[in-house]
């Protein structure tokens, strides 16, 4: 078990570098992860299975008490989710138009923009000395809203480039996101504090799942990334930092305090790129997965950079830094 703990700490601490290394390996030697991507588990793609594993792990870290933030501070959570599902989808659509992206890339960027916030945003918010409970609440609510809003917004904004089957997308999100999270919450509820002894294992499994998804995303698109990679990277990074910047301005215009502005900024800018990868599989054009594949790498780096920038800036004196114990432990490795 000591070895597992040390390995978990190592993977957590150097996750961004491991993601970069795996992405580079997939570009140079795509055959390995191309073969891995062909694996099916109970008729499901390995990407969807690994996404389910990550979401189950997220559910295992949640308690029913964590949902109290939604009811105790509904205004803050509502503001954050409103920013999430307006800034990022519209930003993706405008960037796709402005950069005159290929239809497949445009659909992929819009799909990325319509996905909920990523779970890494909670740790990044802690590192940024932001409002962690608000970040957790936004992640939970945006994830619960995703089965309805992600298919609808994708249909409205990307429908001009490709046919979008909203029902298929809705069922996919329920299958790979909501059901595993609910199962994780149920297991935590039944097992109680006993699940905490598996925290290190959950971190290790989640990191390994993420880097495997990155490899499977990059490998099949290695040639396309070599030819159109700069445009894709530019579009994803502009979209990402647009979310950070406009999310912060949105919170500022509403007069929110600094810790909340940081939480909303990070939460809005970091999407669940893994989910976007899984959903992109329903479109015939393989280019649709490229923006999400790039985002799985770019978001890890940009989130860390922004968190460090925010952490170096002072908070208002009356603000306190609130954090959940599991985030304190996880952030200590970052």
C-alpha positions in Angstrom: 0.0 0.0 0.0 3.0 2.3 0.6 4.0 1.9 -3.0 0.5 2.7 -4.2 0.5 5.9 -2.0 3.9 7.0 -3.4 2.9 6.3 -6.9 -0.4 8.2 -6.4 1.5 11.2 -5.0 3.9 11.1 -7.9 1.2 10.9 -10.6 -0.8 13.7 -8.9 2.1 16.0 -8.6 3.5 15.6 -12.1 0.2 15.0 -13.9 0.5 17.9 -16.3 4.0 16.8 -17.4 2.8 13.2 -17.7 0.0 14.3 -19.9 2.4 16.2 -22.1 4.8 13.2 -22.3 1.9 10.9 -23.3 0.7 13.3 -25.9 4.2 13.6 -27.4 4.6 9.9 -27.4 1.2 9.5 -29.2 2.3 11.9 -31.9 5.6 10.1 -32.5 4.4 6.5 -32.0 0.6 6.6 -32.6 0.3 2.9 -33.2 0.3 1.9 -29.6 -2.6 4.0 -28.5 -4.4 3.5 -31.8 -4.5 -0.2 -30.9 -5.6 0.6 -27.3 -8.4 2.7 -28.6 -9.8 -0.4 -30.4 -10.5 -2.1 -27.1 -14.1 -2.6 -26.2 -15.5 -3.3 -22.7 -19.0 -4.7 -22.7 -19.6 -3.2 -26.1 -18.5 0.2 -25.0 -15.5 2.2 -26.2 -12.6 2.3 -23.8 -12.8 6.1 -23.7 -16.4 6.0 -22.4 -15.5 3.3 -19.9 -12.6 5.3 -18.5 -14.7 8.5 -18.4 -17.2 6.5 -16.3 -14.4 5.4 -14.0 -13.3 9.0 -13.5 -16.9 10.1 -12.8 -17.4 7.2 -10.4 -14.2 8.4 -8.6 -15.6 11.9 -8.4 -18.9 10.5 -7.0 -16.9 8.6 -4.4 -15.4 11.9 -3.1 -18.8 13.5 -2.7 -21.1 13.4 0.3 -24.7 14.5 0.5 -23.6 17.5 2.6 -21.5 18.7 -0.4 -24.8 19.5 -2.2 -25.8 21.9 0.6 -23.9 24.7 -1.2 -26.5 24.6 -4.0 -29.2 25.4 -1.5 -27.3 27.7 0.9 -25.8 29.8 -1.9 -28.1 29.4 -4.9 -27.4 32.8 -6.3 -23.6 32.3 -6.5 -24.0 28.9 -8.1 -26.6 30.1 -10.5 -24.4 33.0 -11.6 -21.5 30.7 -12.2 -23.5 28.1 -14.2 -25.1 30.9 -16.2 -21.6 32.1 -17.1 -20.5 28.5 -17.9 -23.3 27.8 -20.3 -23.3 31.2 -22.1 -19.6 32.3 -22.3 -18.1 29.1 -23.4 -20.6 27.9 -26.0 -21.0 31.4 -27.6 -17.3 32.0 -27.4 -16.6 28.7 -29.2 -19.1 29.5 -31.9 -17.7 33.0 -32.5 -14.1 31.7 -32.6 -15.1 29.0 -35.0 -16.7 31.6 -37.3 -13.9 34.2 -36.8 -11.1 31.7 -37.5 -13.0 30.1 -40.4 -12.4 26.7 -39.0 -13.0 23.5 -41.0 -16.6 22.2 -40.2 -15.2 19.3 -38.2 -13.0 21.5 -36.0 -15.8 24.0 -35.6 -18.2 21.3 -34.3 -15.5 20.0 -32.0 -14.8 23.4 -30.5 -18.5 24.1 -30.0 -19.0 20.7 -28.4 -16.1 21.4 -26.0 -17.7 24.8 -25.2 -21.1 23.2 -24.3 -19.6 20.7 -21.9 -19.8 21.3 -18.1 -16.8 22.3 -16.0 -14.0 19.9 -15.4 -13.3 18.3 -12.0 -9.7 19.7 -12.1 -11.2 23.2 -11.6 -11.8 22.4 -7.9 -8.2 21.8 -7.2 -7.1 24.7 -9.4 -9.4 27.0 -7.5 -7.9 25.9 -4.2 -4.4 26.6 -5.5 -5.6 30.0 -6.6 -7.0 30.8 -3.1 -10.5 31.0 -4.6 -13.9 30.0 -3.3 -13.6 26.2 -3.3 -17.2 25.4 -2.2 -18.5 27.6 -5.0 -16.3 25.8 -7.5 -17.5 22.4 -6.3 -21.1 23.5 -6.4 -20.7 24.8 -9.9 -19.1 21.6 -11.1 -21.9 19.5 -9.6 -24.7 21.6 -11.0 -23.2 22.1 -14.4 -22.6 18.4 -14.6 -26.2 17.7 -13.6 -27.5 20.2 -16.2 -25.2 18.8 -19.0 -27.6 16.0 -20.2 -30.1 18.8 -21.2 -28.0 21.8 -22.0 -25.0 20.2 -23.8 -27.1 18.4 -26.5 -29.4 21.5 -26.8 -26.6 24.0 -27.2 -24.7 21.8 -29.5 -27.8 21.4 -31.7 -28.4 25.1 -31.8 -24.8 26.3 -32.4 -23.3 23.4 -34.3 -26.3 22.3 -36.2 -25.4 24.3 -39.3 -22.2 22.2 -39.8 -23.4 18.7 -38.8 -26.6 16.8 -37.9 -26.8 16.6 -34.1 -28.9 13.8 -32.5 -29.8 15.3 -29.2 -31.3 12.1 -27.8 -28.2 10.1 -28.5 -26.0 12.7 -26.9 -28.3 13.0 -23.8 -28.2 9.2 -23.3 -24.4 9.2 -23.7 -24.0 11.8 -21.0 -26.4 10.0 -18.6 -24.5 6.8 -19.2 -20.9 8.0 -18.8 -21.5 10.9 -16.3 -24.6 10.8 -14.2 -24.9 7.1 -13.6 -21.3 6.6 -12.5 -21.4 9.7 -10.3 -24.7 8.5 -8.7 -23.1 5.1 -8.1 -20.1 6.7 -6.5 -22.2 8.8 -4.2 -24.2 5.7 -3.2 -21.1 3.7 -2.5 -19.8 6.6 -0.3 -23.1 6.8 1.4 -23.1 3.0 2.2 -19.5 2.7 3.1 -19.1 5.9 5.0 -15.6 7.0 6.1 -14.2 3.6 5.0 -13.9 5.0 1.4 -11.3 7.4 2.5 -8.7 4.7 2.7 -9.1 4.4 -1.1 -8.4 8.1 -1.8 -4.9 7.5 -3.1 -6.1 4.6 -5.3 -8.9 6.9 -6.7 -6.3 9.6 -7.6 -4.0 7.1 -9.2 -6.8 5.5 -11.3 -8.2 8.8 -12.3 -4.8 10.1 -13.5 -4.0 6.9 -15.4 -7.5 7.1 -17.0 -7.0 10.7 -18.0 -3.6 10.1 -19.6 -4.9 7.0 -21.4 -7.7 9.1 -22.8 -5.2 11.7 -23.9 -3.2 9.1 -25.7 -6.2 7.6 -27.4 -7.4 11.1 -28.5 -4.0 12.2 -29.9 -2.9 9.0 -31.6 -5.7 8.6 -34.3 -5.3 12.4 -35.1 -1.5 12.5 -35.1 -1.2 13.2 -38.8 -4.0 15.9 -38.7 -2.3 17.5 -35.7 0.9 17.7 -37.6 -0.7 19.5 -40.5 -3.4 21.6 -38.8 -2.2 21.5 -35.2 -1.3 25.2 -34.9 -4.7 26.3 -35.8 -6.4 23.8 -33.4 -4.1 24.7 -30.6 -4.7 28.4 -31.2 -8.4 28.0 -31.2 -8.5 25.9 -28.0 -6.1 28.2 -26.1 -8.0 31.3 -27.2 -11.3 29.7 -26.1 -9.8 28.6 -22.8 -8.4 32.0 -21.9 -11.5 33.7 -23.2 -13.4 31.7 -20.5 -10.9 32.7 -17.8 -11.1 36.4 -18.7 -14.8 36.9 -19.5 -15.7 34.6 -16.5 -13.7 37.0 -14.2 -15.3 40.1 -15.8 -18.8 38.6 -15.6 -18.3 38.0 -11.8 -16.8 41.5 -11.4 -19.7 43.2 -13.1 -22.0 41.5 -10.6 -20.0 42.8 -7.7 -18.7 39.4 -6.4 -15.7 39.3 -4.1 -12.3 38.3 -5.2 -12.4 34.6 -4.1 -15.7 34.1 -6.0 -14.3 35.9 -9.1 -11.4 33.5 -9.1 -13.6 30.4 -8.7 -15.9 31.5 -11.5 -13.1 32.4 -13.8 -11.4 29.0 -13.4 -14.6 27.0 -13.5 -15.8 28.7 -16.7 -12.5 28.4 -18.4 -11.8 24.7 -17.7 -14.2 22.3 -19.5 -14.7 18.6 -19.1 -12.7 17.9 -22.2 -12.8 14.1 -21.6 -16.5 14.2 -21.9 -16.2 16.2 -25.2 -13.9 13.5 -26.5 -16.4 10.8 -25.7 -19.3 12.7 -27.3 -17.3 13.6 -30.4 -17.3 9.9 -31.3 -20.9 10.1 -32.4 -19.9 12.3 -35.4 -18.5 10.7 -38.5 -15.9 13.4 -39.0 -12.8 12.5 -36.9 -11.7 16.1 -36.8 -14.5 16.7 -34.3 -12.4 15.1 -31.6 -9.3 17.2 -32.2 -10.2 20.3 -30.1 -11.1 18.2 -27.1 -7.9 16.1 -27.5 -5.8 19.3 -27.5 -7.9 20.7 -24.5 -7.1 17.6 -22.4 -3.5 18.8 -22.5 -3.9 22.6 -22.7 -6.3 22.9 -19.8 -4.0 21.1 -17.4 -1.2 23.6 -18.2 -3.3 26.8 -18.4 -5.2 26.0 -15.2 -2.0 25.6 -13.3 -0.5 28.8 -14.7 -3.6 30.8 -13.9 -3.9 29.3 -10.4 -0.3 30.4 -9.7 -1.0 33.9 -11.0 -4.1 34.3 -8.8 -2.3 32.9 -5.8 0.4 35.6 -6.1 -2.2 38.3 -5.9 -3.7 39.4 -2.5 -7.2 38.7 -1.4 -9.4 41.3 0.2 -8.8 41.3 4.0 -12.2 40.1 4.9 -12.1 37.1 2.8 -11.1 33.7 4.1 -9.8 30.7 2.2 -12.3 27.9 2.6 -11.3 24.4 1.3 -12.5 20.8 1.6 -10.1 18.4 3.3 -9.7 16.2 0.3 -8.8 19.2 -1.9 -6.2 20.2 0.6 -4.6 16.8 0.4 -4.8 16.7 -3.4 -3.6 20.3 -3.8 -0.6 19.5 -1.6 0.6 17.2 -4.4 0.1 19.8 -7.2 
